[in-house]
Amino acid sequence: MKFSKITRKGQVTVPKRIRNILGSQIVEFVITDSGVMIKPVESVAGSLGRYAGKSKAFNKIREDVWKEVAEEKGTR
């Protein structure tokens, strides 16, 4: 059994043996009835598919983010 501490930033070090078993640098966390399972992600293309065709100009993205942050700050 391998253990790892969660840092204040929510990070953990995955032991080398487990990284080798996963075989991927991208993982998915799956919540189950008995805990949390870490699964390797073979291709990020599938997990990023929802963003396909939705590209925006950088200035539009920056404007949207500023609006979102302003709204969040205003509700607190």
DSSP file (Angstrom, degrees, kcal/mol; ACC not computed):
  #  RESIDUE AA STRUCTURE BP1 BP2  ACC     N-H-->O    O-->H-N    N-H-->O    O-->H-N    TCO  KAPPA ALPHA  PHI   PSI    X-CA   Y-CA   Z-CA
    1    1 A M              0   0    0      0, 0.0     2,-0.4     0, 0.0     0, 0.0   0.000 360.0 360.0 360.0 139.6    0.0    0.0    0.0
    2    2 A K        -     0   0    0     13,-0.0     2,-0.3     2,-0.0    12,-0.0  -0.891 360.0-162.5-115.0 143.8    1.3    3.5   -0.9
    3    3 A F        -     0   0    0     -2,-0.4     2,-0.3     2,-0.0     0, 0.0  -0.896   7.9-179.5-123.5 153.2    0.5    6.7    1.0
    4    4 A S        -     0   0    0     -2,-0.3     2,-0.3    10,-0.0    10,-0.0  -0.979  24.0-125.9-151.2 141.9    0.8   10.4    0.0
    5    5 A K        -     0   0    0     -2,-0.3     2,-0.5     8,-0.0     8,-0.4  -0.670  20.9-128.3 -89.3 141.6    0.0   13.6    1.8
    6    6 A I        -     0   0    0     -2,-0.3     6,-0.2     6,-0.1    -1,-0.0  -0.798  27.9-138.5 -87.9 125.5   -2.3   16.2    0.3
    7    7 A T    >   -     0   0    0      4,-2.9     3,-2.1    -2,-0.5    -1,-0.0  -0.212  28.3 -98.0 -76.8 172.3   -0.6   19.6    0.4
    8    8 A R  T 3  S+     0   0    0      1,-0.3    -1,-0.1     2,-0.1    -2,-0.0   0.766 126.9  56.2 -61.2 -25.4   -2.3   22.9    1.2
    9    9 A K  T 3  S-     0   0    0      2,-0.1    -1,-0.3     1,-0.0    -2,-0.0   0.378 122.7-106.9 -87.5   4.2   -2.6   23.5   -2.5
   10   10 A G  S <  S+     0   0    0     -3,-2.1     2,-0.3     1,-0.3    -2,-0.1   0.695  74.6 138.7  80.5  19.3   -4.5   20.2   -3.0
   11   11 A Q        -     0   0    0      2,-0.0    -4,-2.9     0, 0.0     2,-0.3  -0.694  30.7-171.9 -99.8 150.9   -1.5   18.5   -4.6
   12   12 A V        -     0   0    0     -2,-0.3     2,-0.6    -6,-0.2    -6,-0.1  -0.962  24.1-124.8-133.4 154.4   -0.2   15.0   -4.1
   13   13 A T        -     0   0    0     -8,-0.4    -8,-0.0    -2,-0.3     3,-0.0  -0.897  22.7-145.2 -97.9 122.1    2.9   13.1   -5.3
   14   14 A V        -     0   0    0     -2,-0.6     5,-0.1     1,-0.1   -10,-0.0  -0.776  27.8-112.7 -86.9 121.9    1.9    9.9   -7.1
   15   15 A P    >>  -     0   0    0      0, 0.0     4,-2.4     0, 0.0     3,-0.5  -0.183  22.6-116.8 -55.6 145.7    4.6    7.3   -6.3
   16   16 A K  H 3> S+     0   0    0      1,-0.3     4,-2.6     2,-0.2     5,-0.2   0.863 113.4  55.7 -53.4 -42.5    6.7    6.3   -9.3
   17   17 A R  H 3> S+     0   0    0      1,-0.2     4,-1.7     2,-0.2    -1,-0.3   0.906 110.5  45.1 -59.6 -41.6    5.5    2.7   -9.3
   18   18 A I  H <> S+     0   0    0     -3,-0.5     4,-2.7     2,-0.2    -1,-0.2   0.889 110.5  53.8 -71.4 -38.6    1.9    3.8   -9.5
   19   19 A R  H  X S+     0   0    0     -4,-2.4     4,-2.3     1,-0.2     5,-0.4   0.906 108.8  50.6 -59.1 -40.8    2.7    6.4  -12.3
   20   20 A N  H  < S+     0   0    0     -4,-2.6    -1,-0.2    -5,-0.2    -2,-0.2   0.892 110.6  48.2 -64.4 -39.2    4.3    3.5  -14.2
   21   21 A I  H  < S+     0   0    0     -4,-1.7    -2,-0.2    -5,-0.2    -1,-0.2   0.906 110.5  51.5 -67.4 -41.1    1.2    1.4  -13.8
   22   22 A L  H  < S-     0   0    0     -4,-2.7    -2,-0.2    -5,-0.1    -1,-0.2   0.912  86.5-161.9 -62.7 -42.1   -1.1    4.3  -14.9
   23   23 A G     <  +     0   0    0     -4,-2.3     2,-0.3    -5,-0.2    -3,-0.1   0.672  57.9  83.6  70.1  16.4    1.0    4.8  -18.0
   24   24 A S        -     0   0    0     -5,-0.4    -1,-0.2     1,-0.1    -2,-0.1  -0.994  67.6-146.1-148.5 149.0   -0.4    8.3  -18.5
   25   25 A Q  S    S+     0   0    0     -2,-0.3     2,-0.5    16,-0.2    -1,-0.1   0.494  88.9  71.3 -92.1  -4.8    0.3   11.7  -17.2
   26   26 A I        -     0   0    0     15,-0.4    15,-2.7    16,-0.0     2,-0.3  -0.949  66.7-178.5-112.9 128.9   -3.4   12.6  -17.4
   27   27 A V  E     -A   40   0A   0     -2,-0.5     2,-0.4    13,-0.2    11,-0.0  -0.890  19.3-142.9-127.6 158.4   -5.7   11.0  -14.9
   28   28 A E  E     -A   39   0A   0     11,-2.9    11,-2.7    -2,-0.3     2,-0.6  -0.959  13.9-140.6-117.8 135.8   -9.4   11.1  -14.1
   29   29 A F  E     -A   38   0A   0     -2,-0.4     2,-0.5     9,-0.2     9,-0.2  -0.878  18.9-167.9 -98.4 123.4  -10.8   11.0  -10.6
   30   30 A V  E     -A   37   0A   0      7,-3.1     7,-3.1    -2,-0.6     2,-0.5  -0.952  13.3-142.3-115.7 121.7  -14.0    8.8  -10.4
   31   31 A I  E     +A   36   0A   0     -2,-0.5     5,-0.2     5,-0.2     2,-0.2  -0.719  27.7 175.8 -85.0 125.9  -16.1    8.9   -7.2
   32   32 A T  E >   -A   35   0A   0      3,-3.4     3,-0.8    -2,-0.5     0, 0.0  -0.689  46.7 -99.1-120.1 174.8  -17.5    5.5   -6.2
   33   33 A D  T 3  S+     0   0    0      1,-0.2     3,-0.1    -2,-0.2    -2,-0.0   0.796 124.2  43.9 -63.6 -27.7  -19.5    4.3   -3.3
   34   34 A S  T 3  S-     0   0    0      1,-0.1     2,-0.3     0, 0.0    -1,-0.2   0.447 127.6 -72.6-100.4  -0.4  -16.3    3.0   -1.6
   35   35 A G  E <  S-A   32   0A   0     -3,-0.8    -3,-3.4     2,-0.0     2,-0.4  -0.997  71.0 -35.8 151.3-144.2  -14.0    6.0   -2.3
   36   36 A V  E     -A   31   0A   0     -2,-0.3     2,-0.4    -5,-0.2    -5,-0.2  -0.975  44.9-157.8-124.0 134.1  -12.2    7.7   -5.2
   37   37 A M  E     -A   30   0A   0     -7,-3.1    -7,-3.1    -2,-0.4     2,-0.6  -0.891   8.0-145.6-111.6 140.4  -10.6    5.8   -8.0
   38   38 A I  E     -A   29   0A   0     -2,-0.4    -9,-0.2    -9,-0.2    -2,-0.0  -0.928  20.9-175.7-106.1 122.5   -7.8    7.2  -10.2
   39   39 A K  E     -A   28   0A   0    -11,-2.7   -11,-2.9    -2,-0.6     2,-0.1  -0.930  26.1-115.8-118.8 141.8   -8.0    6.1  -13.9
   40   40 A P  E     -A   27   0A   0      0, 0.0     2,-0.6     0, 0.0   -13,-0.2  -0.458  21.8-138.0 -71.0 147.0   -5.5    6.9  -16.6
   41   41 A V        -     0   0    0    -15,-2.7   -15,-0.4     1,-0.2   -16,-0.2  -0.941  11.0-164.3-106.3 118.1   -6.8    9.0  -19.6
   42   42 A E  S    S+     0   0    0     -2,-0.6     2,-0.4     1,-0.2    -1,-0.2   0.907  75.5  14.7 -69.2 -42.9   -5.5    7.6  -22.8
   43   43 A S     >  -     0   0    0      1,-0.1     4,-0.7   -19,-0.0     3,-0.5  -0.994  54.5-157.0-138.7 129.0   -6.3   10.6  -24.9
   44   44 A V  H  > S+     0   0    0     -2,-0.4     4,-1.8     1,-0.2     5,-0.2   0.648  86.5  81.3 -77.2 -12.7   -7.1   14.1  -23.8
   45   45 A A  H  4 S+     0   0    0      1,-0.2     4,-0.3     2,-0.2    -1,-0.2   0.912  92.9  47.0 -59.1 -41.8   -8.8   14.7  -27.2
   46   46 A G  H >4 S+     0   0    0     -3,-0.5     3,-0.9     1,-0.2     4,-0.3   0.902 112.5  48.3 -66.7 -40.5  -11.9   12.9  -25.9
   47   47 A S  H 3< S+     0   0    0     -4,-0.7     3,-0.3     1,-0.2    -1,-0.2   0.715 115.5  45.1 -74.2 -19.2  -12.0   14.8  -22.6
   48   48 A L  T >< S+     0   0    0     -4,-1.8     3,-2.1     1,-0.2     4,-0.4   0.358  81.9 104.0-101.4   4.2  -11.5   18.1  -24.4
   49   49 A G  G X   +     0   0    0     -3,-0.9     3,-1.4    -4,-0.3    -1,-0.2   0.795  68.4  66.8 -56.8 -31.3  -14.1   17.4  -27.1
   50   50 A R  G 3  S+     0   0    0     -3,-0.3    -1,-0.3    -4,-0.3    -2,-0.1   0.708 101.3  50.5 -66.4 -16.3  -16.7   19.7  -25.5
   51   51 A Y  G X  S+     0   0    0     -3,-2.1     3,-1.9     2,-0.1    -1,-0.3   0.529  81.9 120.0 -95.3  -7.1  -14.4   22.6  -26.4
   52   52 A A  T <  S+     0   0    0     -3,-1.4    -3,-0.0    -4,-0.4     0, 0.0  -0.316  83.0   8.7 -61.5 135.8  -14.0   21.7  -30.0
   53   53 A G  T 3  S+     0   0    0      1,-0.1    -1,-0.3    -2,-0.0    -2,-0.1   0.560 103.9  99.8  74.0   7.3  -15.2   24.3  -32.4
   54   54 A K    <   +     0   0    0     -3,-1.9    -2,-0.1     2,-0.1    -1,-0.1   0.011  46.0 144.9-112.7  27.8  -15.7   26.8  -29.6
   55   55 A S        -     0   0    0      1,-0.0     2,-0.3    -4,-0.0    -3,-0.0  -0.393  26.7-169.1 -71.1 145.2  -12.6   28.8  -30.0
   56   56 A K        -     0   0    0     -2,-0.1     2,-0.1     1,-0.0    -2,-0.1  -0.866  31.1 -89.5-127.7 161.3  -12.8   32.5  -29.3
   57   57 A A     >  -     0   0    0     -2,-0.3     4,-2.1     1,-0.1     3,-0.4  -0.421  39.9-116.9 -67.0 148.1  -10.5   35.5  -29.9
   58   58 A F  H  > S+     0   0    0      1,-0.2     4,-2.7     2,-0.2     5,-0.2   0.894 114.8  53.9 -55.8 -43.3   -8.1   36.1  -27.0
   59   59 A N  H  > S+     0   0    0      1,-0.2     4,-2.2     2,-0.2    -1,-0.2   0.871 108.3  50.0 -62.0 -36.4   -9.7   39.5  -26.3
   60   60 A K  H  > S+     0   0    0     -3,-0.4     4,-2.5     2,-0.2    -1,-0.2   0.903 110.8  49.4 -67.8 -41.3  -13.1   38.0  -26.1
   61   61 A I  H  X S+     0   0    0     -4,-2.1     4,-2.4     2,-0.2    -2,-0.2   0.936 111.8  48.5 -62.0 -46.8  -11.9   35.4  -23.6
   62   62 A R  H  X S+     0   0    0     -4,-2.7     4,-2.4     1,-0.2    -2,-0.2   0.912 111.7  49.6 -61.1 -43.1  -10.2   38.0  -21.5
   63   63 A E  H  X S+     0   0    0     -4,-2.2     4,-2.1    -5,-0.2    -1,-0.2   0.917 111.1  49.3 -61.5 -44.5  -13.4   40.2  -21.5
   64   64 A D  H  X S+     0   0    0     -4,-2.5     4,-2.3     1,-0.2    -2,-0.2   0.896 111.2  49.6 -62.5 -41.2  -15.5   37.2  -20.5
   65   65 A V  H  X S+     0   0    0     -4,-2.4     4,-2.7     2,-0.2     5,-0.2   0.921 109.4  50.9 -65.6 -43.9  -13.2   36.3  -17.7
   66   66 A W  H  X S+     0   0    0     -4,-2.4     4,-2.5     1,-0.2    -1,-0.2   0.905 111.0  49.1 -60.5 -40.9  -13.1   39.8  -16.3
   67   67 A K  H  X S+     0   0    0     -4,-2.1     4,-2.4     2,-0.2    -1,-0.2   0.924 111.7  49.0 -63.2 -44.1  -16.9   39.9  -16.4
   68   68 A E  H  X S+     0   0    0     -4,-2.3     4,-2.3     2,-0.2    -2,-0.2   0.916 112.5  47.1 -62.8 -43.8  -17.1   36.6  -14.5
   69   69 A V  H  X S+     0   0    0     -4,-2.7     4,-2.6     2,-0.2     5,-0.2   0.916 111.5  51.2 -64.5 -42.8  -14.6   37.7  -11.9
   70   70 A A  H  X S+     0   0    0     -4,-2.5     4,-1.9    -5,-0.2    -2,-0.2   0.902 110.6  49.0 -61.8 -41.0  -16.4   41.0  -11.4
   71   71 A E  H  X S+     0   0    0     -4,-2.4     4,-1.1     2,-0.2    -1,-0.2   0.914 111.8  48.8 -65.0 -42.6  -19.7   39.1  -10.9
   72   72 A E  H  X S+     0   0    0     -4,-2.3     4,-0.5     1,-0.2     3,-0.5   0.912 112.2  48.1 -62.5 -43.1  -18.2   36.7   -8.4
   73   73 A K  H >< S+     0   0    0     -4,-2.6     3,-0.6     1,-0.2    -1,-0.2   0.843 109.3  54.7 -66.3 -33.3  -16.6   39.6   -6.5
   74   74 A G  H 3< S+     0   0    0     -4,-1.9    -1,-0.2     1,-0.2    -2,-0.2   0.730 105.8  51.8 -73.6 -22.3  -19.9   41.5   -6.5
   75   75 A T  H 3<        0   0    0     -4,-1.1    -1,-0.2    -3,-0.5    -2,-0.2   0.509 360.0 360.0 -92.9  -5.5  -21.9   38.5   -5.0
   76   76 A R    <<        0   0    0     -3,-0.6    -1,-0.2    -4,-0.5    -2,-0.1   0.463 360.0 360.0 -91.1 360.0  -19.6   38.0   -2.0
